[in-house]
Amino acid sequence: MSLYEIVTPLKGAVLTLQTKRLLLSVYKPCAGAEVTSYLVRNRAFHKPFQQTHSDRYYTVKEQKSYLRSDLNQYKNNSLVGLWISKIDDPGRIIGRISFYAIIGGCMNSCYVGYHIDEAEQGNGYMSECLRAGTEFMFKYYRLHRIQADILPANTRSVNCAVGCGFEKMGYNIKYMEIDGTYQDHEMYVLLNSAVET
């Protein structure tokens, strides 16, 4: 049984997946206000886990630009950026899961990153999204491999990935700039069991 179904896109979206409790949508730039509201209220909470952003990042104008870029990459099959909301409150964004740097050919792989609203931690929402999202990517993009690079101290994110079947495959020293400094990351990988190896 599938963990999601493709449903009629939410207003302002071009794709919406529905899981048991959630809606995952690729939005057009018109959703800039909703995205900005989510980012602003989680600015301090997300700060230790993401790249440094200027004040301009937290404006509707800037987020519309990001959404326009996301939409172009989605159309070019290089990114699937899904904004998360609850079925019973579809207009309020509570997180994002992004499948990016999608590569075809002999690689057939991508990376995944995710974050959630501070107030929604501990409800299993991100695990629900990660399981459904990877299933979607394996099925519709025929990927062989999905990789998540996670700060070792981010135990919630690590537990989410491991709980969804990702396996630790390595350690990348000073891999990515996070909160102003290049920090080490652990590499977790999920392989598509439906693809012959």
SEVEXTI-39440 format. One record per residue: x, y, z of N, C-alpha, C in turn. Coordinates in pm, 1 decimal. Layout:
! residues N
PT, X, Y, Z, X, Y, Z, X, Y, Z
...
//
This chain:
! residues 197
PT, 83.9, -119.4, 0.0, 0.0, 0.0, 0.0, 87.9, 125.2, 0.0
PT, 57.5, 219.5, -86.8, 137.5, 340.3, -98.4, 120.7, 429.1, 25.5
PT, 227.2, 502.6, 57.2, 225.9, 593.0, 172.1, 168.6, 729.6, 137.8
PT, 133.5, 750.8, 11.3, 81.5, 880.1, -31.5, -8.4, 859.3, -152.7
PT, -82.6, 963.1, -186.2, -152.6, 966.9, -313.5, -138.2, 1106.2, -372.5
PT, -134.6, 1113.3, -503.2, -130.2, 1242.2, -571.0, -273.1, 1294.2, -579.8
PT, -296.4, 1412.9, -525.8, -431.3, 1468.6, -519.9, -436.5, 1600.1, -599.1
PT, -556.1, 1655.1, -611.2, -570.3, 1784.9, -676.3, -482.4, 1885.8, -603.2
PT, -395.7, 1956.4, -674.6, -304.5, 2049.8, -607.2, -378.5, 2154.4, -525.2
PT, -321.2, 2189.3, -411.3, -375.0, 2297.3, -330.5, -370.7, 2427.6, -411.1
PT, -448.1, 2523.9, -368.6, -446.0, 2654.1, -433.9, -304.3, 2710.0, -432.9
PT, -254.7, 2747.3, -551.1, -120.5, 2801.8, -562.6, -12.3, 2697.7, -580.6
PT, -50.5, 2569.6, -589.0, 47.1, 2461.9, -604.5, 35.5, 2397.2, -742.5
PT, 143.7, 2332.4, -786.2, 141.6, 2257.5, -911.7, 143.4, 2106.8, -886.9
PT, 174.9, 2067.8, -764.1, 175.3, 1926.7, -724.7, 144.0, 1918.9, -576.8
PT, 55.3, 1826.7, -538.8, 28.4, 1801.2, -397.3, 19.7, 1651.0, -373.8
PT, 96.9, 1603.3, -277.6, 89.3, 1465.2, -231.7, 17.8, 1464.8, -97.1
PT, -67.8, 1367.9, -75.9, -136.9, 1355.8, 52.0, -93.7, 1228.6, 121.4
PT, -50.6, 1242.0, 246.9, -18.6, 1127.5, 330.4, -133.6, 1108.6, 429.1
PT, -112.0, 1030.4, 530.5, -218.3, 1004.5, 627.5, -267.6, 1132.4, 694.1
PT, -172.6, 1223.5, 728.1, -209.7, 1343.6, 803.4, -169.7, 1474.2, 736.2
PT, -92.0, 1464.1, 627.2, -24.5, 1582.2, 575.4, -44.7, 1602.9, 425.6
PT, -14.5, 1724.5, 382.3, -13.1, 1761.3, 241.2, 125.4, 1814.4, 208.4
PT, 183.7, 1767.2, 99.9, 317.3, 1807.6, 57.1, 303.5, 1870.0, -81.1
PT, 339.1, 1997.0, -93.0, 308.0, 2071.0, -215.2, 427.7, 2145.1, -273.1
PT, 437.1, 2141.7, -406.8, 528.6, 2228.0, -481.4, 448.8, 2353.1, -516.4
PT, 491.9, 2467.1, -462.6, 414.4, 2590.4, -477.3, 467.2, 2682.1, -587.6
PT, 376.8, 2765.1, -637.3, 410.8, 2876.1, -725.6, 451.3, 2996.0, -639.4
PT, 507.5, 3100.4, -700.7, 547.6, 3218.6, -623.5, 434.6, 3285.8, -546.1
PT, 311.7, 3263.1, -585.6, 199.6, 3326.5, -515.1, 187.1, 3280.1, -370.3
PT, 257.1, 3174.4, -333.2, 253.6, 3125.7, -194.5, 361.3, 3190.5, -108.4
PT, 421.0, 3297.7, -157.7, 531.3, 3361.6, -86.2, 497.3, 3406.1, 54.3
PT, 377.8, 3455.3, 76.7, 340.9, 3503.6, 210.6, 335.1, 3389.2, 311.2
PT, 277.5, 3275.5, 271.4, 266.5, 3160.4, 360.8, 404.9, 3103.8, 393.9
PT, 490.4, 3094.6, 293.5, 626.8, 3045.3, 315.0, 703.1, 3139.4, 408.1
PT, 691.5, 3268.8, 383.1, 762.4, 3366.7, 465.1, 716.4, 3361.3, 610.7
PT, 587.6, 3346.2, 633.3, 535.4, 3336.5, 769.3, 598.5, 3219.8, 844.7
PT, 610.0, 3106.5, 777.2, 673.2, 2988.6, 837.8, 819.7, 3014.7, 870.9
PT, 892.6, 3072.1, 776.5, 1035.2, 3095.7, 796.4, 1061.3, 3197.7, 906.3
PT, 981.3, 3302.7, 911.5, 1000.3, 3407.4, 1012.0, 977.9, 3352.5, 1152.3
PT, 871.7, 3276.1, 1170.8, 843.7, 3229.8, 1307.2, 941.6, 3120.6, 1351.8
PT, 1016.2, 3063.0, 1258.3, 1114.4, 2960.3, 1294.5, 1258.3, 3006.0, 1274.9
PT, 1276.6, 3135.9, 1255.2, 1410.2, 3187.5, 1224.4, 1513.3, 3149.2, 1330.6
PT, 1484.2, 3175.3, 1455.1, 1579.7, 3145.0, 1562.5, 1597.9, 2993.9, 1580.2
PT, 1491.1, 2919.6, 1567.9, 1496.4, 2774.7, 1585.5, 1581.2, 2707.7, 1477.2
PT, 1568.6, 2752.2, 1353.5, 1641.4, 2691.2, 1241.5, 1787.2, 2737.5, 1231.4
PT, 1820.0, 2849.9, 1293.9, 1951.3, 2911.4, 1276.7, 2070.1, 2816.6, 1296.0
PT, 2074.7, 2731.7, 1399.8, 2192.1, 2646.6, 1419.2, 2206.9, 2535.6, 1314.4
PT, 2105.7, 2516.3, 1230.5, 2104.9, 2402.4, 1139.3, 2108.1, 2441.0, 991.9
PT, 2123.1, 2570.7, 963.1, 2116.3, 2611.6, 822.6, 2221.2, 2717.5, 791.5
PT, 2235.2, 2747.9, 663.5, 2326.4, 2854.1, 622.6, 2277.1, 2987.2, 675.6
PT, 2367.8, 3083.6, 682.6, 2332.5, 3215.3, 733.4, 2252.0, 3292.9, 629.1
PT, 2143.3, 3353.6, 671.3, 2058.9, 3432.6, 582.4, 2049.9, 3576.8, 632.6
PT, 2045.0, 3670.2, 538.9, 2025.4, 3810.7, 573.3, 1877.3, 3835.6, 601.1
PT, 1846.9, 3954.4, 649.7, 1707.7, 3990.7, 676.5, 1622.7, 3983.6, 549.2
PT, 1684.5, 4011.4, 435.7, 1609.9, 4009.8, 309.4, 1549.1, 3873.4, 280.1
PT, 1615.6, 3767.8, 324.1, 1565.8, 3630.9, 302.0, 1426.5, 3613.4, 362.3
PT, 1399.5, 3683.6, 470.4, 1273.7, 3667.3, 544.1, 1168.5, 3767.9, 498.5
PT, 1164.0, 3794.1, 369.9, 1064.0, 3884.3, 312.2, 985.4, 3810.4, 205.0
PT, 863.3, 3853.0, 183.1, 777.7, 3789.3, 82.1, 840.0, 3802.7, -56.8
PT, 895.5, 3919.9, -86.8, 957.1, 3940.8, -218.2, 1067.5, 3839.5, -244.2
PT, 1153.8, 3817.8, -146.5, 1264.6, 3723.4, -163.8, 1214.6, 3580.2, -174.6
PT, 1115.9, 3543.5, -95.0, 1063.9, 3407.0, -100.2, 989.1, 3379.6, -230.7
PT, 927.6, 3479.4, -287.4, 866.3, 3460.8, -418.9, 973.7, 3429.2, -522.7
PT, 1089.1, 3493.5, -508.8, 1200.8, 3466.1, -599.1, 1250.8, 3322.6, -582.1
PT, 1261.5, 3278.1, -457.6, 1303.8, 3140.1, -431.4, 1201.1, 3040.4, -486.3
PT, 1074.4, 3069.0, -467.2, 969.8, 2980.3, -517.2, 970.7, 2975.2, -670.1
PT, 1000.6, 3086.2, -733.4, 1010.8, 3089.2, -880.0, 1126.8, 2999.7, -926.1
PT, 1239.0, 3009.0, -856.1, 1353.7, 2924.7, -888.1, 1321.7, 2776.6, -864.3
PT, 1257.3, 2748.3, -750.7, 1216.2, 2610.4, -720.2, 1126.5, 2553.8, -829.0
PT, 1031.1, 2635.0, -874.8, 936.4, 2589.6, -976.0, 1007.5, 2561.0, -1108.0
PT, 1101.7, 2646.3, -1146.2, 1177.7, 2622.0, -1268.5, 1259.5, 2494.0, -1259.5
PT, 1319.8, 2470.4, -1143.8, 1398.8, 2348.4, -1125.2, 1308.4, 2224.4, -1122.5
PT, 1189.2, 2239.6, -1065.4, 1093.3, 2128.3, -1066.5, 1055.6, 2092.3, -1210.2
PT, 1031.3, 2193.9, -1292.3, 995.7, 2170.1, -1431.9, 1111.3, 2108.0, -1510.8
PT, 1234.2, 2135.3, -1465.6, 1353.2, 2078.9, -1530.4, 1397.8, 1946.3, -1468.4
PT, 1316.7, 1893.6, -1377.1, 1345.2, 1764.2, -1312.3, 1476.4, 1761.7, -1234.2
PT, 1511.8, 1875.7, -1172.8, 1633.4, 1877.5, -1092.0, 1605.9, 1901.6, -943.6
PT, 1481.3, 1934.8, -908.1, 1444.2, 1962.6, -769.0, 1296.0, 1935.4, -748.3
PT, 1263.9, 1873.5, -635.3, 1125.1, 1861.6, -591.4, 1120.4, 1917.2, -449.3
PT, 1080.8, 2044.1, -438.6, 1074.9, 2110.4, -308.7, 932.4, 2111.7, -257.3
PT, 906.0, 2034.7, -153.4, 770.7, 2013.4, -102.9, 750.7, 2085.8, 30.2
PT, 656.1, 2179.3, 31.8, 618.1, 2248.4, 154.7, 508.0, 2169.6, 223.3
PT, 516.4, 2157.4, 353.7, 431.5, 2066.7, 430.5, 323.2, 2144.2, 505.3
PT, 202.0, 2093.6, 499.7, 92.0, 2146.8, 580.7, 6.1, 2030.6, 628.2
PT, -78.8, 2056.9, 726.3, -168.7, 1953.5, 776.3, -295.1, 1949.6, 692.0
PT, -352.9, 1831.9, 679.0, -477.4, 1817.6, 602.8, -586.3, 1906.1, 661.2
PT, -590.1, 1916.5, 794.7, -697.2, 1996.1, 857.1, -663.4, 2145.7, 867.7
PT, -545.5, 2185.5, 817.3, -507.9, 2327.4, 816.4, -414.4, 2351.7, 697.7
PT, -464.7, 2335.5, 575.5, -379.3, 2336.8, 456.2, -311.9, 2469.4, 426.0
PT, -362.0, 2578.3, 480.0, -304.2, 2708.5, 450.3, -185.0, 2745.9, 536.1
PT, -155.5, 2666.0, 638.6, -45.4, 2698.1, 730.7, 70.2, 2600.9, 708.6
PT, 180.8, 2650.7, 659.0, 297.5, 2566.6, 632.9, 367.7, 2532.8, 763.7
PT, 404.2, 2404.2, 778.4, 471.5, 2360.5, 901.1, 607.4, 2295.5, 873.9
PT, 653.0, 2299.1, 749.6, 783.4, 2241.2, 722.6, 811.6, 2229.2, 574.6
PT, 927.6, 2172.4, 543.0, 967.9, 2152.9, 403.9, 1056.7, 2030.0, 394.6
PT, 1039.6, 1956.2, 287.9, 1131.0, 1848.6, 251.9, 1167.4, 1868.5, 106.3
PT, 1295.3, 1868.0, 78.4, 1344.4, 1902.0, -55.0, 1433.8, 1791.7, -109.2
PT, 1399.7, 1743.5, -227.1, 1482.7, 1646.9, -298.7, 1552.6, 1724.6, -409.4
PT, 1683.0, 1740.0, -397.6, 1754.1, 1832.5, -485.3, 1877.0, 1767.2, -549.5
PT, 1933.6, 1840.0, -646.4, 2048.3, 1788.6, -723.0, 2016.3, 1651.2, -781.4
PT, 1899.0, 1641.0, -842.0, 1856.9, 1514.7, -903.2, 1942.6, 1488.3, -1026.7
PT, 2005.1, 1371.5, -1029.5, 2094.7, 1332.2, -1138.1, 2042.6, 1203.0, -1200.5
PT, 2038.5, 1199.2, -1332.3, 1995.4, 1077.9, -1401.9, 2115.2, 995.8, -1446.8
PT, 2099.8, 929.4, -1558.8, 2208.8, 849.3, -1613.6, 2249.4, 735.5, -1523.7
PT, 2379.8, 712.9, -1513.9, 2428.6, 600.2, -1434.0, 2420.4, 627.0, -1284.1
PT, 2397.4, 753.5, -1243.6, 2389.1, 786.1, -1101.5, 2248.0, 765.1, -1046.8
PT, 2147.0, 823.5, -1113.0, 2007.3, 812.5, -1068.1, 1996.0, 836.1, -917.3
PT, 2034.2, 955.3, -876.0, 2038.7, 983.9, -732.9, 1999.3, 1128.0, -704.8
PT, 1983.2, 1159.5, -576.8, 1959.4, 1297.1, -534.1, 1994.8, 1308.5, -386.6
PT, 1989.1, 1431.8, -338.6, 2004.8, 1460.8, -196.0, 1868.8, 1496.8, -138.3
PT, 1856.3, 1484.6, -7.5, 1733.6, 1527.6, 59.2, 1768.9, 1611.2, 181.3
PT, 1692.5, 1717.3, 202.3, 1705.5, 1798.9, 321.8, 1566.9, 1831.8, 374.3
PT, 1554.9, 1857.6, 503.3, 1422.3, 1882.4, 560.2, 1431.6, 1965.0, 687.8
PT, 1323.5, 2035.0, 716.8, 1312.0, 2109.1, 843.0, 1163.9, 2123.1, 876.5
PT, 1137.2, 2146.3, 1004.9, 998.3, 2150.2, 1050.8, 979.0, 2262.6, 1151.4
PT, 856.0, 2302.2, 1168.6, 817.3, 2404.2, 1265.1, 853.7, 2358.3, 1406.4
PT, 911.5, 2449.4, 1483.5, 951.0, 2414.6, 1620.2, 834.1, 2360.0, 1701.0
PT, 715.2, 2416.1, 1680.7, 598.4, 2376.0, 1758.1, 543.6, 2239.6, 1718.0
PT, 590.6, 2186.1, 1604.0, 536.7, 2059.4, 1554.3, 631.9, 1942.0, 1573.5
PT, 739.4, 1962.6, 1646.5, 833.9, 1854.1, 1672.6, 768.0, 1743.6, 1755.6
PT, 812.5, 1622.6, 1735.8, 769.6, 1511.6, 1819.6, 639.0, 1446.6, 1779.7
PT, 581.0, 1490.0, 1667.3, 455.0, 1432.0, 1621.0, 472.1, 1327.4, 1510.9
PT, 596.4, 1305.8, 1470.0, 621.9, 1208.7, 1364.4, 591.8, 1259.3, 1224.5
PT, 570.3, 1389.9, 1212.0, 534.6, 1444.6, 1081.1, 647.8, 1430.3, 978.9
PT, 771.7, 1458.8, 1021.5, 881.1, 1452.5, 925.2, 910.3, 1308.7, 883.0
PT, 897.5, 1215.2, 972.3, 913.9, 1074.7, 933.3, 808.3, 1034.7, 831.0
PT, 687.1, 1081.5, 852.2, 578.2, 1054.4, 758.3, 610.9, 1113.0, 620.7
PT, 664.2, 1234.6, 620.0, 700.8, 1300.3, 493.7, 818.9, 1232.5, 426.6
PT, 919.3, 1196.4, 504.7, 1039.5, 1136.5, 447.3, 1008.8, 1000.7, 385.6
PT, 927.9, 921.3, 452.1, 891.0, 790.5, 396.3, 810.0, 806.9, 267.3
PT, 711.4, 894.9, 270.7, 628.0, 916.2, 152.3, 707.9, 981.2, 39.6
PT, 791.6, 1078.6, 74.9, 869.0, 1149.3, -25.9, 969.4, 1061.5, -96.9
PT, 1038.5, 976.7, -21.3, 1134.5, 887.0, -85.7, 1063.1, 784.9, -172.9
PT, 948.1, 738.6, -129.7, 870.3, 646.0, -212.2, 831.8, 713.5, -343.9
PT, 787.9, 837.8, -336.9, 751.4, 913.4, -457.1, 871.7, 930.9, -549.4
PT, 985.2, 967.8, -494.5, 1104.4, 990.7, -576.5, 1153.7, 862.2, -641.8
PT, 1149.0, 753.5, -568.4, 1190.6, 625.8, -626.6, 1096.2, 583.6, -739.5
PT, 968.4, 606.3, -720.4, 870.8, 561.7, -819.7, 867.9, 650.2, -943.7
PT, 857.9, 781.9, -924.0, 835.7, 871.3, -1038.3, 964.4, 920.8, -1103.3
PT, 1072.9, 922.9, -1028.0, 1200.5, 966.2, -1085.3, 1295.7, 848.7, -1105.7
PT, 1250.1, 730.9, -1068.7, 1326.2, 606.5, -1087.7, 1468.8, 617.5, -1032.8
PT, 1479.4, 676.8, -914.1, 1610.7, 693.7, -853.4, 1660.7, 563.9, -791.1
PT, 1790.3, 554.0, -784.9, 1856.1, 439.9, -721.9, 1897.9, 471.4, -578.4
PT, 1924.7, 601.0, -550.5, 1990.3, 636.4, -424.2, 1950.0, 777.6, -381.0
PT, 1922.3, 793.8, -252.1, 1893.5, 925.0, -194.7, 1985.2, 944.8, -74.3
PT, 2050.3, 1059.8, -68.5, 2149.6, 1087.7, 35.3, 2107.3, 1205.3, 121.7
PT, 2125.3, 1191.5, 252.8, 2100.4, 1299.3, 348.8, 2228.9, 1327.1, 424.9
PT, 2271.8, 1452.2, 426.8, 2390.6, 1493.3, 502.5, 2344.4, 1569.9, 625.4
PT, 2381.0, 1520.7, 744.4, 2321.4, 1569.2, 869.2, 2429.7, 1603.4, 970.9
PT, 2410.9, 1715.1, 1040.0, 2500.1, 1749.7, 1150.0, 2492.6, 1640.9, 1257.3
PT, 2605.3, 1589.0, 1305.0, 2602.0, 1482.2, 1405.9, 2523.4, 1518.3, 1531.4
PT, 2526.2, 1645.3, 1569.6, 2456.6, 1688.2, 1691.6, 2305.8, 1701.2, 1672.0
PT, 2260.4, 1695.9, 1547.7, 2117.0, 1709.3, 1520.3, 2051.2, 1572.1, 1534.7
PT, 2036.5, 1530.8, 1658.7, 1991.5, 1394.1, 1686.1, 1850.2, 1366.2, 1635.2
PT, 1763.7, 1465.5, 1638.3, 1627.1, 1444.6, 1588.2, 1629.7, 1411.2, 1439.0
PT, 1711.6, 1484.8, 1363.8, 1721.2, 1461.3, 1220.4, 1784.6, 1326.1, 1191.4
PT, 1888.0, 1292.5, 1265.7, 1952.6, 1161.3, 1249.4, 1853.7, 1049.4, 1278.2
PT, 1781.9, 1060.6, 1389.7, 1685.1, 956.4, 1426.3, 1574.8, 942.4, 1322.8
PT, 1533.9, 1056.0, 1264.5, 1431.9, 1053.2, 1159.5, 1482.4, 974.4, 1039.8
PT, 1602.5, 1007.6, 993.8, 1659.0, 939.7, 876.8, 1676.9, 790.1, 902.3
PT, 1736.4, 756.0, 1014.8, 1760.5, 614.7, 1046.9, 1628.4, 539.6, 1061.1
PT, 1530.2, 602.6, 1123.4, 1399.4, 540.7, 1140.3, 1328.2, 515.4, 1008.7
PT, 1367.8, 591.9, 905.8, 1307.7, 575.1, 773.4, 1391.9, 487.3, 682.1
PT, 1492.0, 420.6, 738.8, 1568.9, 323.0, 662.1, 1701.5, 370.3, 607.5
PT, 1737.8, 497.0, 632.4, 1868.3, 545.5, 586.1, 1979.5, 483.0, 670.2
PT, 2090.8, 452.2, 604.0, 2206.0, 393.9, 672.2, 2323.9, 489.3, 667.7
PT, 2397.8, 495.8, 778.0, 2516.7, 581.3, 782.3, 2624.6, 522.4, 693.2
PT, 2676.3, 605.1, 602.0, 2773.5, 558.0, 504.1, 2909.1, 628.7, 513.2
PT, 2915.3, 736.8, 589.4, 3043.2, 807.0, 595.0, 3036.9, 934.3, 676.1
PT, 3151.4, 1003.1, 679.4, 3167.2, 1125.3, 757.8, 3240.7, 1226.5, 672.4
PT, 3178.8, 1342.0, 649.7, 3237.1, 1445.9, 565.1, 3286.8, 1561.6, 651.6
PT, 3417.9, 1583.2, 650.4, 3479.4, 1686.4, 733.5, 3461.8, 1824.4, 669.9
PT, 3416.9, 1919.6, 752.6, 3394.2, 2058.3, 707.4, 3321.4, 2060.1, 573.9
PT, 3212.1, 1991.2, 570.8, 3139.7, 1964.1, 446.5, 3054.8, 2080.7, 397.5
PT, 2990.9, 2151.8, 490.0, 2893.2, 2253.2, 450.2, 2896.0, 2369.2, 549.2
PT, 2876.7, 2490.9, 496.3, 2872.2, 2606.7, 584.7, 2735.6, 2616.3, 650.9
PT, 2735.1, 2604.1, 782.0, 2613.0, 2609.4, 861.6, 2632.0, 2712.6, 972.9
PT, 2539.0, 2803.7, 983.9, 2542.4, 2907.0, 1087.8, 2677.3, 2979.2, 1090.9
PT, 2734.0, 3002.6, 973.3, 2854.4, 3084.5, 963.9, 2987.0, 3012.1, 962.6
PT, 2989.4, 2880.5, 986.6, 3114.9, 2805.0, 984.9, 3096.9, 2673.0, 909.9
PT, 3206.0, 2626.7, 846.7, 3200.9, 2497.0, 779.8, 3201.5, 2386.6, 885.4
PT, 3102.2, 2300.4, 879.8, 3084.5, 2200.3, 983.1, 3083.9, 2059.0, 925.2
PT, 3127.5, 1965.4, 1009.2, 3128.0, 1824.5, 970.7, 2984.7, 1772.8, 960.5
PT, 2964.6, 1678.8, 869.5, 2834.4, 1615.3, 851.3, 2851.0, 1464.4, 840.4
PT, 2750.6, 1393.2, 885.1, 2742.9, 1249.7, 862.6, 2657.4, 1225.3, 738.3
PT, 2696.9, 1126.4, 660.2, 2625.9, 1094.9, 536.2, 2538.6, 971.2, 557.9
PT, 2409.5, 986.3, 529.1, 2313.3, 876.8, 539.5, 2253.6, 850.6, 401.5
PT, 2234.5, 723.8, 369.1, 2191.0, 687.1, 233.9, 2076.7, 587.2, 240.8
PT, 1980.5, 607.2, 151.7, 1871.0, 511.8, 132.9, 1876.2, 463.7, -11.0
PT, 1881.7, 332.5, -30.7, 1883.6, 273.6, -164.7, 1744.0, 222.5, -200.0
PT, 1713.3, 228.7, -326.4, 1584.1, 180.9, -377.3, 1587.9, 30.1, -386.3
PT, 1514.8, -36.6, -298.3, 1516.2, -183.0, -294.2, 1454.6, -244.5, -418.7
PT, 1379.1, -164.3, -495.0, 1315.2, -216.6, -615.3, 1409.8, -217.8, -735.0
PT, 1524.9, -155.1, -721.6, 1623.7, -150.7, -829.6, 1725.0, -261.1, -808.6
PT, 1749.6, -337.1, -912.3, 1846.6, -446.1, -902.3, 1985.5, -388.9, -885.2
PT, 2065.2, -454.0, -801.0, 2203.3, -410.8, -777.2, 2301.7, -514.1, -829.3
//
